[in-house]
Amino acid sequence: MLAPKPIKVVLVDDHIQIHKIVDTLLKQTSDIKLVGQGANGEEALYLCEQYLPDIMLMDVIMPVMDGLEATKQIHERFPDVKVLVLSSYHDHESVYSMLRNGAVGYLTKTNLLKDLVETIRTTYVGKMVFSRDVVDQLVAPSQPMVDFHLTDRELEVLIQMAEGLNMPEIGKKLVISPSTVKFHITNICSKLGVRTRSEALVIAAKN
């Protein structure tokens, strides 16, 4: 489903070729608009203030301020901006660090041409999206599965989170108040030992 108004996207990457590719891809769409471009984390914060984009495409390794710190600050200061990682790196440390700091998806540059447009649309509606090579690493069982002792209600909330629903939507579907949903999400994150919704969903997928 296309957005009723253009999805505002900002790209922050220190490689000029990536800017050219993304600009070309997004110009071919009618529902996505590239409103700003930068080359480091400090510029990402400035562009967030200036445009309040729906999606921030963020590289990990950049000069001045890297994507890790920029994502953390955006998550704290602009919680409505969804950070979608666009990187050549997809090792465990890079992926988990970006998720821990608030990123909601991870697209490798090798999948840029094929997946970027649909990934942006999917991220916009609240879904987490990962490139296949990232998924293979994230959900590979490196150790025995863990029982986190979630209650039935917490499991219900976690399933709705995985469907991309926000707190009011989850509350409406489960017939509970948004404050109760927030309480359950806090408990879920505590039991799973994570700080963000993205991390929680990755841990849930592995277990």
N, C-alpha and C positions, 0 to 999 in steps of 0.2 A: 504493500500500500504506500503510495506517495504521500509525503507530508503536505498539509494544506497550504503551507508557506515554505519558502526555501529554507533548507537546513543550513544554518550559518557555520562555516568551517574555517578554522585557522590552522595553518601548517607551520610547524617550527622544526627546522632541520638545517644542518650546516652544509648540506650538499646541494649545489645549484641544480644538478641534474634531476634530483627528486622533486624540486619545486617545479621544474618544467613538465615532468611527467604528470604530477598531481594536477597542475593547472590545466593541462590538455585533457585529462580524463574528466575532470569536473565541469569543464566548459561544454562537454557533450551531454550533460544532464540538464533537466529543467527544474529539478527539485532540490538541488544542492548548489550552494554558492560559496566560493572561496573568498572570504572577506578580508583576510589578512595573512601575511607571511613574515616569518622571522627566522633567525639563525641560531638563537641560543635561549636559555631559560629565562634570562632577564627580559628579553624581548617578548617571550611568551606571557609573562605576567603583565607587561604593558599592553599587549594586544588583548588580553582578557578584560582588562579595565576598559579599553577603548570600544571593543565590539561585543563583549559578553556572548561569545559564540556558543552554539549548541554542542559542537564537537571540536576538541583540540587534538590535532594529529601531532604527536610528540615523539621525537627521536630520543634515544637514551644518552648516547655519548655526544656531548657538544661542548664548545668552549664557553668561558665566562661563568655559566651556570648550567649544570647538566640536567637532563630530563628528569632524573630521580628527584632532585631538590625542587625543580619547577613544578612537578606533579604534586608533590607534598603541599607546596604553598597554594597551588590552585585548588586542591581538594579542601583546604582549610578556609580559603578566602572566597572562593567562587564555587560552592558545592553543586550548583546546577550545571556547571560545565563538565561534560563527560570527556575524560582524557583517553584517547585511543592511541596506543603505542604503535609507532611505525619505525621498525628497527631492523638492522641486519643481525643483531644479536638475539638469540632465543635460548640461551643457557638458563638453567634453573635460577641462578642468582639474579640475573637481569629481569627475568619474568616475575619472580616472587617479589623482588624489591619494588618494581613498579606497581604491582598489585597492592602491596602493603601500603604504598604511599597514595593510593586512590585511583589508579588507572582501572578502566572497566573493560578493556580488551587489548589484544596484542596481535598485530598483523606484521608478518615479516616482509621485508622489501622484495623478496623473491616472488611473493604472491600479490604484489602491488597491482599489476596490470589486470589480473584476473578477478581479484576480490575487493578492491578498494571501495567501489561505489556501493555495492550491496552491503559491505561491512559498515559503512557510514550509516546507511538507512536502518540497518538492524540495531546498531548502537543507539541511534536516535530514539527508538521506541523502547529502550530500556533493557535490551538483551546484552549479555556478555558475548563477545565474539573473539575467537582465537584462530590463527592459522593452524592448519592440520599438523604441521611439524611441532608447533608449540603444544597443541593438545596431546600429542603422542608422549611428550615429555611430562606434562602435568599430571596425566592420569595413569601413567605407568606405575604399577604397584612396586615401589622400591622397598617396602617393608610391610609386615602384616597389617591388615585393616584394623582400625581402632574403633571401639564403641565409646562414643562421646556422651552417652546417657542423655540424649535429647528426649524431651517429653513428646507425646503424640502431637500436642499443639505446636511445639517448636518445630517438629518435622513438617507439619502442615504449612507453617509460615515459611520455612526454608524452601519448600517446593514452590510456593508462590513467588518467592524472591527469584528462584531460578527461571520462572516464567517471565520475569522482567517487570513485575508489578511493584508500584511504590507503596508506601505505608498506608495512605488512604484507600488505595485500591485493594490491598490485602485485607484491610479492616472491613471493607464493604463485602468482599467475597466470603470472609470467614465470620461475618456478623460480630465483629469486635471493634472497639474504638482504636483510632490511630495510636493513642498513647499506650494502649495494651500491646499493639503490634510492636511499637518501639521497645517496650519492656522485653518482649520475647526475642527481638533481634539482638538486644544487648546481651541477654542470657546466652543466645546461640553463639555470638562472637566470643564471649567469655569461655564457654565450654570448649569451643574449637581452638581457643588460643590465638585468635586473629583480631585485627583491628578494623578491617574493611569488609564490606559485603562481597567484593570480588574474591578476596582470600577465602571467605567462608564458603562460597560456591565451589571454588577449586578443591578445597578440603573435602567437601561433601561429595564431589564427583569421584575423588580417589577412594572414598570409603563407602 
